[in-house]
Amino acid sequence: MPSVLTVKTRLAAPAACLAAILVLAGCQTPPPPVPPPPPTPPPIALSGAVVQSAADYQAYMDDVAAIKADFKSGEDVAQSLKLGDDYDP
């Protein structure tokens, strides 16, 4: 016949574990609140003059990038220099 102390010990161990789990579960802190979304940035607008200047510069850069370095004569060099000098803001 098992002793009374052994039966009490067998029942006390799971009860103690359950009590510890319940105590620890009660200590759980709630998750932090969700931060608000960032504010929307202000609208950005460029003046028409800035947009036109950028378009002119882009067109100039496209023309200059098309210049080939295989010059056959001084006239070819002069023509390429004139094309490169056309941009004047």
Beta strands, then each sheet from edge to edge (+ up, - down):
end
